[in-house]
Amino acid sequence: MTHEHSTDPPAAEGQSRRTFCATACALMAASLLHGEGQAPGAAEQTPDPHPLKLTEATRAQMTPGQVLDYRKLGAFYLAADDRGIFALTAVCTHRGCLVLSEGPSGFGCPCHDSAYNLQGEVTEGPAKLPLRHLEVKEVEPKGLLQVDISTTVPPGTRL
Ligand code: FES
């Protein structure tokens, strides 16, 4: 059986495929170099030279179950429960994507569906480790809450 309808010689078809692959590989490498191929939170794993993040929130504004989103300021959430105010990293412990707040019920990771409760404990894998708790301080004179994203504190720590 012959293929009379094919007009491309085999060598030209092979060349075309090689050119396509070379172009695709070059584009993939370029996107990786620019961080586009990383998990959304991967860039957050690079140490921040300015780890003290001043929020506009005060202790008086925080009520149990409240979660404030500071992913853009420093990849963390400020939250409160019955015991007080605390801060959690937004970086998923599985592969570094940024978790999304689900309000008082906790956090969910959009990458592989790990789930954490409000205190950052894993309620559903594949993540195995809890979210890191970060140091929170009140800064005078206005009493604004400041989070040190470079300092991990025990999970029970509250302001
Ligand atoms: S990075 Fe969050 S579940 Fe995989």
Backbone and ligand atoms as CSV (ligand in chain L), in Angstrom:
chain,resi,resn,atom,element,x,y,z
A,1,MET,N,N,0.834,-1.182,0.000
A,1,MET,CA,C,0.000,0.000,0.000
A,1,MET,C,C,0.880,1.247,0.000
A,2,THR,N,N,0.525,2.213,-0.869
A,2,THR,CA,C,1.327,3.435,-0.961
A,2,THR,C,C,0.539,4.617,-0.408
A,3,HIS,N,N,1.265,5.678,-0.070
A,3,HIS,CA,C,0.633,6.892,0.456
A,3,HIS,C,C,0.816,7.995,-0.566
A,4,GLU,N,N,0.019,7.963,-1.637
A,4,GLU,CA,C,0.174,8.913,-2.733
A,4,GLU,C,C,-0.245,10.328,-2.363
A,5,HIS,N,N,-1.040,10.506,-1.310
A,5,HIS,CA,C,-1.538,11.834,-0.961
A,5,HIS,C,C,-0.552,12.646,-0.135
A,6,SER,N,N,0.487,11.995,0.390
A,6,SER,CA,C,1.460,12.735,1.180
A,6,SER,C,C,2.383,13.529,0.273
A,7,THR,N,N,2.521,14.825,0.493
A,7,THR,CA,C,3.378,15.681,-0.320
A,7,THR,C,C,4.696,15.983,0.366
A,8,ASP,N,N,4.775,15.811,1.705
A,8,ASP,CA,C,6.006,16.117,2.427
A,8,ASP,C,C,6.958,14.933,2.342
A,9,PRO,N,N,8.165,15.185,1.922
A,9,PRO,CA,C,9.140,14.106,1.981
A,9,PRO,C,C,9.471,13.804,3.434
A,10,PRO,N,N,9.802,12.541,3.736
A,10,PRO,CA,C,10.073,12.163,5.125
A,10,PRO,C,C,11.118,13.041,5.786
A,11,ALA,N,N,12.164,13.436,5.071
A,11,ALA,CA,C,13.216,14.249,5.688
A,11,ALA,C,C,12.657,15.599,6.114
A,12,ALA,N,N,11.806,16.211,5.279
A,12,ALA,CA,C,11.249,17.521,5.614
A,12,ALA,C,C,10.327,17.408,6.824
A,13,GLU,N,N,9.535,16.324,6.895
A,13,GLU,CA,C,8.635,16.138,8.034
A,13,GLU,C,C,9.441,15.981,9.323
A,14,GLY,N,N,10.520,15.202,9.255
A,14,GLY,CA,C,11.378,15.021,10.423
A,14,GLY,C,C,11.999,16.343,10.851
A,15,GLN,N,N,12.437,17.131,9.890
A,15,GLN,CA,C,13.041,18.437,10.191
A,15,GLN,C,C,12.027,19.344,10.880
A,16,SER,N,N,10.780,19.327,10.355
A,16,SER,CA,C,9.734,20.158,10.927
A,16,SER,C,C,9.468,19.770,12.381
A,17,ARG,N,N,9.416,18.485,12.649
A,17,ARG,CA,C,9.162,18.012,14.004
A,17,ARG,C,C,10.321,18.412,14.932
A,18,ARG,N,N,11.562,18.284,14.418
A,18,ARG,CA,C,12.721,18.668,15.235
A,18,ARG,C,C,12.683,20.157,15.551
A,19,THR,N,N,12.341,20.964,14.564
A,19,THR,CA,C,12.269,22.410,14.768
A,19,THR,C,C,11.209,22.744,15.812
A,20,PHE,N,N,10.040,22.076,15.692
A,20,PHE,CA,C,8.966,22.313,16.654
A,20,PHE,C,C,9.429,21.957,18.068
A,21,CYS,N,N,10.074,20.781,18.203
A,21,CYS,CA,C,10.524,20.343,19.529
A,21,CYS,C,C,11.560,21.313,20.099
A,22,ALA,N,N,12.480,21.771,19.258
A,22,ALA,CA,C,13.508,22.698,19.731
A,22,ALA,C,C,12.869,23.997,20.201
A,23,THR,N,N,11.896,24.484,19.452
A,23,THR,CA,C,11.219,25.721,19.838
A,23,THR,C,C,10.456,25.526,21.140
A,24,ALA,N,N,9.718,24.420,21.244
A,24,ALA,CA,C,8.926,24.159,22.456
A,24,ALA,C,C,9.834,24.027,23.674
A,25,CYS,N,N,10.954,23.313,23.504
A,25,CYS,CA,C,11.874,23.138,24.627
A,25,CYS,C,C,12.476,24.474,25.049
A,26,ALA,N,N,12.826,25.310,24.071
A,26,ALA,CA,C,13.397,26.624,24.392
A,26,ALA,C,C,12.388,27.473,25.146
A,27,LEU,N,N,11.118,27.427,24.726
A,27,LEU,CA,C,10.082,28.202,25.422
A,27,LEU,C,C,9.876,27.690,26.838
A,28,MET,N,N,9.878,26.342,27.016
A,28,MET,CA,C,9.699,25.775,28.357
A,28,MET,C,C,10.851,26.191,29.261
A,29,ALA,N,N,12.094,26.123,28.731
A,29,ALA,CA,C,13.252,26.506,29.540
A,29,ALA,C,C,13.182,27.974,29.921
A,30,ALA,N,N,12.774,28.817,28.970
A,30,ALA,CA,C,12.674,30.249,29.257
A,30,ALA,C,C,11.630,30.512,30.335
A,31,SER,N,N,10.489,29.800,30.272
A,31,SER,CA,C,9.448,30.030,31.281
A,31,SER,C,C,9.913,29.553,32.647
A,32,LEU,N,N,10.689,28.459,32.699
A,32,LEU,CA,C,11.197,27.996,33.986
A,32,LEU,C,C,12.185,28.999,34.563
A,33,LEU,N,N,13.033,29.570,33.694
A,33,LEU,CA,C,14.000,30.559,34.177
A,33,LEU,C,C,13.298,31.773,34.755
A,34,HIS,N,N,12.137,32.098,34.226
A,34,HIS,CA,C,11.399,33.255,34.724
A,34,HIS,C,C,10.404,32.879,35.813
A,35,GLY,N,N,10.424,31.637,36.270
A,35,GLY,CA,C,9.594,31.234,37.394
A,35,GLY,C,C,8.165,30.901,37.043
A,36,GLU,N,N,7.818,30.904,35.748
A,36,GLU,CA,C,6.425,30.653,35.394
A,36,GLU,C,C,6.040,29.192,35.563
A,37,GLY,N,N,7.006,28.307,35.599
A,37,GLY,CA,C,6.696,26.894,35.712
A,37,GLY,C,C,6.727,26.401,37.144
A,38,GLN,N,N,6.973,27.294,38.091
A,38,GLN,CA,C,7.050,26.873,39.481
A,38,GLN,C,C,5.661,26.813,40.085
A,39,ALA,N,N,5.569,26.068,41.173
A,39,ALA,CA,C,4.330,26.084,41.937
A,39,ALA,C,C,4.105,27.513,42.396
A,40,PRO,N,N,2.835,27.941,42.528
A,40,PRO,CA,C,2.554,29.339,42.871
A,40,PRO,C,C,3.289,29.849,44.095
A,41,GLY,N,N,3.540,29.000,45.064
A,41,GLY,CA,C,4.181,29.475,46.278
A,41,GLY,C,C,5.674,29.280,46.310
A,42,ALA,N,N,6.233,28.709,45.241
A,42,ALA,CA,C,7.651,28.380,45.268
A,42,ALA,C,C,8.527,29.601,45.491
A,43,ALA,N,N,8.160,30.720,44.885
A,43,ALA,CA,C,8.965,31.926,45.040
A,43,ALA,C,C,8.976,32.395,46.488
A,44,GLU,N,N,7.927,32.051,47.234
A,44,GLU,CA,C,7.836,32.494,48.627
A,44,GLU,C,C,8.848,31.774,49.507
A,45,GLN,N,N,9.465,30.709,49.004
A,45,GLN,CA,C,10.409,29.976,49.828
A,45,GLN,C,C,11.776,30.637,49.854
A,46,THR,N,N,11.999,31.619,48.992
A,46,THR,CA,C,13.232,32.385,49.024
A,46,THR,C,C,13.157,33.341,50.208
A,47,PRO,N,N,14.185,33.389,51.071
A,47,PRO,CA,C,14.110,34.270,52.242
A,47,PRO,C,C,13.846,35.721,51.848
A,48,ASP,N,N,12.896,36.317,52.547
A,48,ASP,CA,C,12.536,37.717,52.291
A,48,ASP,C,C,13.510,38.597,53.069
A,49,PRO,N,N,14.189,39.562,52.411
A,49,PRO,CA,C,15.135,40.419,53.132
A,49,PRO,C,C,14.440,41.365,54.111
A,50,HIS,N,N,13.119,41.495,54.010
A,50,HIS,CA,C,12.355,42.360,54.919
A,50,HIS,C,C,11.236,41.535,55.543
A,51,PRO,N,N,11.568,40.693,56.547
A,51,PRO,CA,C,10.589,39.737,57.064
A,51,PRO,C,C,9.518,40.326,57.979
A,52,LEU,N,N,9.715,41.568,58.452
A,52,LEU,CA,C,8.710,42.160,59.341
A,52,LEU,C,C,7.608,42.795,58.502
A,53,LYS,N,N,6.412,42.259,58.611
A,53,LYS,CA,C,5.290,42.720,57.785
A,53,LYS,C,C,4.252,43.404,58.673
A,54,LEU,N,N,4.102,44.694,58.478
A,54,LEU,CA,C,3.158,45.471,59.273
A,54,LEU,C,C,1.795,45.459,58.588
A,55,THR,N,N,0.797,44.954,59.304
A,55,THR,CA,C,-0.561,44.922,58.756
A,55,THR,C,C,-1.297,46.186,59.198
A,56,GLU,N,N,-2.503,46.351,58.702
A,56,GLU,CA,C,-3.323,47.480,59.134
A,56,GLU,C,C,-4.324,47.037,60.203
A,57,ALA,N,N,-4.202,45.793,60.648
A,57,ALA,CA,C,-5.149,45.250,61.627
A,57,ALA,C,C,-4.673,45.516,63.054
A,58,THR,N,N,-5.629,45.664,63.953
A,58,THR,CA,C,-5.320,45.799,65.376
A,58,THR,C,C,-5.947,44.638,66.134
A,59,ARG,N,N,-5.473,44.441,67.361
A,59,ARG,CA,C,-6.003,43.365,68.207
A,59,ARG,C,C,-7.520,43.512,68.373
A,60,ALA,N,N,-7.963,44.758,68.556
A,60,ALA,CA,C,-9.383,45.004,68.816
A,60,ALA,C,C,-10.267,44.611,67.623
A,61,GLN,N,N,-9.702,44.623,66.425
A,61,GLN,CA,C,-10.490,44.295,65.232
A,61,GLN,C,C,-10.644,42.795,65.009
A,62,MET,N,N,-9.822,42.006,65.687
A,62,MET,CA,C,-9.812,40.564,65.424
A,62,MET,C,C,-10.813,39.845,66.318
A,63,THR,N,N,-11.685,39.066,65.703
A,63,THR,CA,C,-12.663,38.280,66.456
A,63,THR,C,C,-12.464,36.804,66.140
A,64,PRO,N,N,-12.826,35.902,67.058
A,64,PRO,CA,C,-12.617,34.467,66.829
A,64,PRO,C,C,-13.236,34.002,65.505
A,65,GLY,N,N,-12.461,33.255,64.741
A,65,GLY,CA,C,-12.926,32.740,63.451
A,65,GLY,C,C,-12.572,33.637,62.282
A,66,GLN,N,N,-12.075,34.839,62.603
A,66,GLN,CA,C,-11.728,35.778,61.530
A,66,GLN,C,C,-10.382,35.406,60.911
A,67,VAL,N,N,-10.289,35.557,59.607
A,67,VAL,CA,C,-9.043,35.295,58.885
A,67,VAL,C,C,-8.800,36.462,57.928
A,68,LEU,N,N,-7.635,37.095,58.053
A,68,LEU,CA,C,-7.277,38.188,57.145
A,68,LEU,C,C,-6.186,37.700,56.194
A,69,ASP,N,N,-6.364,38.010,54.938
A,69,ASP,CA,C,-5.488,37.506,53.877
A,69,ASP,C,C,-4.329,38.476,53.628
A,70,TYR,N,N,-3.110,38.041,53.924
A,70,TYR,CA,C,-1.916,38.841,53.637
A,70,TYR,C,C,-0.975,38.060,52.725
A,71,ARG,N,N,-1.553,37.338,51.775
A,71,ARG,CA,C,-0.707,36.595,50.832
A,71,ARG,C,C,0.148,37.543,50.003
A,72,LYS,N,N,-0.390,38.701,49.657
A,72,LYS,CA,C,0.392,39.632,48.827
A,72,LYS,C,C,1.453,40.362,49.640
A,73,LEU,N,N,1.183,40.619,50.899
A,73,LEU,CA,C,2.147,41.330,51.739
A,73,LEU,C,C,3.329,40.437,52.114
A,74,GLY,N,N,3.041,39.149,52.392
A,74,GLY,CA,C,4.133,38.287,52.821
A,74,GLY,C,C,3.766,36.822,52.905
A,75,ALA,N,N,2.785,36.395,52.112
A,75,ALA,CA,C,2.399,34.983,52.045
A,75,ALA,C,C,1.999,34.430,53.414
A,76,PHE,N,N,1.112,35.154,54.112
A,76,PHE,CA,C,0.625,34.659,55.405
A,76,PHE,C,C,-0.824,35.075,55.613
A,77,TYR,N,N,-1.423,34.461,56.609
A,77,TYR,CA,C,-2.769,34.836,57.062
A,77,TYR,C,C,-2.673,35.231,58.524
A,78,LEU,N,N,-3.456,36.223,58.887
A,78,LEU,CA,C,-3.628,36.616,60.281
A,78,LEU,C,C,-4.995,36.079,60.685
A,79,ALA,N,N,-5.052,35.390,61.818
A,79,ALA,CA,C,-6.312,34.753,62.196
A,79,ALA,C,C,-6.513,34.855,63.701
A,80,ALA,N,N,-7.719,34.537,64.118
A,80,ALA,CA,C,-8.025,34.535,65.556
A,80,ALA,C,C,-8.933,33.358,65.857
A,81,ASP,N,N,-8.716,32.778,67.026
A,81,ASP,CA,C,-9.634,31.773,67.545
A,81,ASP,C,C,-9.978,32.151,68.982
A,82,ASP,N,N,-10.613,31.235,69.721
A,82,ASP,CA,C,-11.036,31.552,71.087
A,82,ASP,C,C,-9.859,31.882,72.001
A,83,ARG,N,N,-8.661,31.443,71.640
A,83,ARG,CA,C,-7.493,31.653,72.500
A,83,ARG,C,C,-6.718,32.919,72.152
A,84,GLY,N,N,-6.998,33.525,71.001
A,84,GLY,CA,C,-6.293,34.762,70.656
A,84,GLY,C,C,-5.930,34.855,69.193
A,85,ILE,N,N,-4.962,35.720,68.938
A,85,ILE,CA,C,-4.565,36.049,67.560
A,85,ILE,C,C,-3.291,35.285,67.209
A,86,PHE,N,N,-3.231,34.817,65.970
A,86,PHE,CA,C,-2.039,34.117,65.499
A,86,PHE,C,C,-1.880,34.336,64.000
A,87,ALA,N,N,-0.700,34.001,63.504
A,87,ALA,CA,C,-0.433,34.124,62.066
A,87,ALA,C,C,0.071,32.793,61.543
A,88,LEU,N,N,-0.356,32.466,60.342
A,88,LEU,CA,C,0.055,31.217,59.694
A,88,LEU,C,C,0.655,31.541,58.338
A,89,THR,N,N,1.694,30.812,57.978
A,89,THR,CA,C,2.187,30.941,56.615
A,89,THR,C,C,1.104,30.440,55.657
A,90,ALA,N,N,1.074,31.030,54.464
A,90,ALA,CA,C,0.138,30.568,53.436
A,90,ALA,C,C,0.785,29.525,52.530
A,91,VAL,N,N,2.037,29.177,52.830
A,91,VAL,CA,C,2.764,28.253,51.950
A,91,VAL,C,C,2.466,26.815,52.352
A,92,CYS,N,N,1.842,26.098,51.449
A,92,CYS,CA,C,1.482,24.693,51.687
A,92,CYS,C,C,2.740,23.877,51.957
A,93,THR,N,N,2.642,22.976,52.935
A,93,THR,CA,C,3.804,22.173,53.296
A,93,THR,C,C,4.024,20.997,52.348
A,94,HIS,N,N,3.135,20.803,51.390
A,94,HIS,CA,C,3.342,19.721,50.433
A,94,HIS,C,C,4.383,20.124,49.399
A,95,ARG,N,N,4.037,21.082,48.544
A,95,ARG,CA,C,5.002,21.509,47.525
A,95,ARG,C,C,5.058,23.018,47.340
A,96,GLY,N,N,4.534,23.769,48.300
A,96,GLY,CA,C,4.780,25.200,48.290
A,96,GLY,C,C,3.773,26.083,47.584
A,97,CYS,N,N,2.638,25.553,47.178
A,97,CYS,CA,C,1.603,26.433,46.626
A,97,CYS,C,C,1.032,27.281,47.766
A,98,LEU,N,N,0.366,28.360,47.423
A,98,LEU,CA,C,-0.268,29.182,48.449
A,98,LEU,C,C,-1.667,28.652,48.726
A,99,VAL,N,N,-1.941,28.381,49.997
A,99,VAL,CA,C,-3.253,27.876,50.369
A,99,VAL,C,C,-4.268,29.012,50.355
A,100,LEU,N,N,-5.529,28.649,50.199
A,100,LEU,CA,C,-6.621,29.618,50.153
A,100,LEU,C,C,-7.444,29.517,51.419
A,101,SER,N,N,-7.841,30.657,51.945
A,101,SER,CA,C,-8.668,30.667,53.148
A,101,SER,C,C,-10.071,30.189,52.842
A,102,GLU,N,N,-10.588,29.356,53.719
A,102,GLU,CA,C,-11.991,28.936,53.648
A,102,GLU,C,C,-12.720,29.436,54.884
A,103,GLY,N,N,-12.273,30.609,55.385
A,103,GLY,CA,C,-12.893,31.204,56.554
A,103,GLY,C,C,-12.564,30.432,57.814
A,104,PRO,N,N,-13.503,30.394,58.755
A,104,PRO,CA,C,-13.236,29.751,60.045
A,104,PRO,C,C,-12.978,28.252,59.929
A,105,SER,N,N,-13.347,27.638,58.799
A,105,SER,CA,C,-13.143,26.189,58.684
A,105,SER,C,C,-11.704,25.839,58.305
A,106,GLY,N,N,-10.912,26.810,57.862
A,106,GLY,CA,C,-9.513,26.514,57.604
A,106,GLY,C,C,-9.031,26.946,56.242
A,107,PHE,N,N,-8.168,26.106,55.660
A,107,PHE,CA,C,-7.488,26.473,54.419
A,107,PHE,C,C,-7.456,25.277,53.475
A,108,GLY,N,N,-7.488,25.565,52.192
A,108,GLY,CA,C,-7.395,24.508,51.196
A,108,GLY,C,C,-6.320,24.853,50.188
A,109,CYS,N,N,-5.620,23.850,49.732
A,109,CYS,CA,C,-4.580,24.082,48.731
A,109,CYS,C,C,-5.132,23.761,47.341
A,110,PRO,N,N,-5.026,24.707,46.416
A,110,PRO,CA,C,-5.573,24.493,45.088
A,110,PRO,C,C,-4.751,23.525,44.229
A,111,CYS,N,N,-3.530,23.225,44.660
A,111,CYS,CA,C,-2.665,22.406,43.799
A,111,CYS,C,C,-2.980,20.915,43.872
A,112,HIS,N,N,-3.028,20.363,45.090
A,112,HIS,CA,C,-3.274,18.924,45.216
A,112,HIS,C,C,-4.295,18.632,46.314
A,113,ASP,N,N,-5.095,19.642,46.659
A,113,ASP,CA,C,-6.244,19.466,47.556
A,113,ASP,C,C,-5.914,19.137,49.004
A,114,SER,N,N,-4.735,19.491,49.480
A,114,SER,CA,C,-4.523,19.341,50.920
A,114,SER,C,C,-5.433,20.317,51.639
A,115,ALA,N,N,-5.806,19.959,52.848
A,115,ALA,CA,C,-6.667,20.834,53.638
A,115,ALA,C,C,-6.091,20.958,55.041
A,116,TYR,N,N,-6.293,22.134,55.614
A,116,TYR,CA,C,-5.809,22.442,56.968
A,116,TYR,C,C,-6.959,23.076,57.736
A,117,ASN,N,N,-7.006,22.846,59.044
A,117,ASN,CA,C,-8.016,23.539,59.839
A,117,ASN,C,C,-7.533,24.953,60.148
A,118,LEU,N,N,-8.327,25.708,60.888
A,118,LEU,CA,C,-7.987,27.113,61.161
A,118,LEU,C,C,-6.650,27.247,61.885
A,119,GLN,N,N,-6.301,26.244,62.693
A,119,GLN,CA,C,-5.040,26.291,63.436
A,119,GLN,C,C,-3.859,25.806,62.584
A,120,GLY,N,N,-4.122,25.434,61.340
A,120,GLY,CA,C,-3.045,25.034,60.436
A,120,GLY,C,C,-2.726,23.550,60.461
A,121,GLU,N,N,-3.496,22.763,61.204
A,121,GLU,CA,C,-3.241,21.318,61.248
A,121,GLU,C,C,-3.799,20.664,59.989
A,122,VAL,N,N,-3.081,19.659,59.494
A,122,VAL,CA,C,-3.520,18.961,58.283
A,122,VAL,C,C,-4.785,18.152,58.585
A,123,THR,N,N,-5.804,18.349,57.764
A,123,THR,CA,C,-7.023,17.547,57.893
A,123,THR,C,C,-7.196,16.630,56.687
A,124,GLU,N,N,-6.427,16.931,55.630
A,124,GLU,CA,C,-6.494,16.086,54.437
A,124,GLU,C,C,-5.185,16.242,53.660
A,125,GLY,N,N,-4.565,15.102,53.282
A,125,GLY,CA,C,-3.302,15.123,52.543
A,125,GLY,C,C,-3.498,15.505,51.097
A,126,PRO,N,N,-2.414,15.508,50.351
A,126,PRO,CA,C,-1.130,14.846,50.626
A,126,PRO,C,C,-0.186,15.560,51.605
A,127,ALA,N,N,-0.432,16.792,51.988
A,127,ALA,CA,C,0.460,17.442,52.958
A,127,ALA,C,C,0.495,16.626,54.241
A,128,LYS,N,N,1.675,16.550,54.845
A,128,LYS,CA,C,1.819,15.789,56.086
A,128,LYS,C,C,2.111,16.704,57.279
A,129,LEU,N,N,2.672,17.888,57.000
A,129,LEU,CA,C,3.066,18.788,58.082
A,129,LEU,C,C,2.096,19.959,58.188
A,130,PRO,N,N,1.909,20.469,59.403
A,130,PRO,CA,C,1.020,21.630,59.581
A,130,PRO,C,C,1.628,22.898,58.993
A,131,LEU,N,N,0.784,23.899,58.809
A,131,LEU,CA,C,1.274,25.212,58.381
A,131,LEU,C,C,2.084,25.826,59.528
A,132,ARG,N,N,3.159,26.535,59.196
A,132,ARG,CA,C,3.993,27.174,60.220
A,132,ARG,C,C,3.256,28.336,60.864
A,133,HIS,N,N,3.358,28.422,62.188
A,133,HIS,CA,C,2.849,29.591,62.901
A,133,HIS,C,C,3.959,30.625,62.968
A,134,LEU,N,N,3.604,31.879,62.739
A,134,LEU,CA,C,4.587,32.959,62.670
A,134,LEU,C,C,4.406,33.914,63.845
A,135,GLU,N,N,5.486,34.576,64.210
A,135,GLU,CA,C,5.449,35.499,65.349
A,135,GLU,C,C,4.606,36.734,65.025
A,136,VAL,N,N,3.708,37.083,65.961
A,136,VAL,CA,C,2.872,38.278,65.825
A,136,VAL,C,C,3.156,39.204,67.001
A,137,LYS,N,N,3.305,40.492,66.714
A,137,LYS,CA,C,3.509,41.485,67.780
A,137,LYS,C,C,2.608,42.677,67.519
A,138,GLU,N,N,2.304,43.405,68.586
A,138,GLU,CA,C,1.614,44.687,68.455
A,138,GLU,C,C,2.654,45.777,68.372
A,139,VAL,N,N,2.491,46.694,67.445
A,139,VAL,CA,C,3.458,47.776,67.280
A,139,VAL,C,C,2.797,49.088,67.666
A,140,GLU,N,N,3.402,49.757,68.618
A,140,GLU,CA,C,2.900,51.068,69.069
A,140,GLU,C,C,3.364,52.159,68.110
A,141,PRO,N,N,2.700,53.291,67.992
A,141,PRO,CA,C,1.669,53.759,68.925
A,141,PRO,C,C,0.253,53.320,68.538
A,142,LYS,N,N,0.055,52.799,67.335
A,142,LYS,CA,C,-1.308,52.521,66.901
A,142,LYS,C,C,-1.778,51.108,67.247
A,143,GLY,N,N,-0.871,50.278,67.718
A,143,GLY,CA,C,-1.242,48.909,68.048
A,143,GLY,C,C,-1.469,48.036,66.827
A,144,LEU,N,N,-0.832,48.396,65.720
A,144,LEU,CA,C,-0.986,47.565,64.523
A,144,LEU,C,C,-0.266,46.234,64.714
A,145,LEU,N,N,-0.825,45.195,64.115
A,145,LEU,CA,C,-0.244,43.857,64.255
A,145,LEU,C,C,0.843,43.665,63.206
A,146,GLN,N,N,1.998,43.224,63.681
A,146,GLN,CA,C,3.143,42.992,62.801
A,146,GLN,C,C,3.503,41.505,62.838
A,147,VAL,N,N,3.744,40.936,61.694
A,147,VAL,CA,C,4.094,39.515,61.598
A,147,VAL,C,C,5.528,39.388,61.103
A,148,ASP,N,N,6.295,38.554,61.809
A,148,ASP,CA,C,7.664,38.257,61.382
A,148,ASP,C,C,7.634,36.920,60.647
A,149,ILE,N,N,7.678,36.985,59.315
A,149,ILE,CA,C,7.528,35.754,58.540
A,149,ILE,C,C,8.783,34.878,58.589
A,150,SER,N,N,9.860,35.384,59.224
A,150,SER,CA,C,11.074,34.569,59.334
A,150,SER,C,C,11.145,33.831,60.668
A,151,THR,N,N,10.197,34.102,61.559
A,151,THR,CA,C,10.245,33.498,62.894
A,151,THR,C,C,9.062,32.562,63.118
A,152,THR,N,N,9.370,31.285,63.289
A,152,THR,CA,C,8.355,30.274,63.563
A,152,THR,C,C,8.152,30.172,65.068
A,153,VAL,N,N,6.903,30.100,65.503
A,153,VAL,CA,C,6.592,29.975,66.927
A,153,VAL,C,C,5.787,28.683,67.118
A,154,PRO,N,N,5.720,28.177,68.354
A,154,PRO,CA,C,4.930,26.967,68.601
A,154,PRO,C,C,3.470,27.196,68.219
A,155,PRO,N,N,2.772,26.144,67.762
A,155,PRO,CA,C,1.401,26.296,67.258
A,155,PRO,C,C,0.412,26.859,68.275
A,156,GLY,N,N,0.685,26.691,69.543
A,156,GLY,CA,C,-0.247,27.187,70.548
A,156,GLY,C,C,-0.050,28.656,70.889
A,157,THR,N,N,0.912,29.306,70.292
A,157,THR,CA,C,1.219,30.700,70.615
A,157,THR,C,C,0.096,31.610,70.155
A,158,ARG,N,N,-0.355,32.497,71.072
A,158,ARG,CA,C,-1.404,33.470,70.736
A,158,ARG,C,C,-0.999,34.825,71.297
A,159,LEU,N,N,-1.480,35.872,70.617
A,159,LEU,CA,C,-1.253,37.241,71.086
A,159,LEU,C,C,-2.379,37.615,72.007
L,1,FES,S1,S,1.235,21.978,47.075
L,1,FES,FE1,FE,-0.463,22.003,48.400
L,1,FES,S2,S,-1.305,20.043,48.241
L,1,FES,FE2,FE,0.406,19.990,46.944
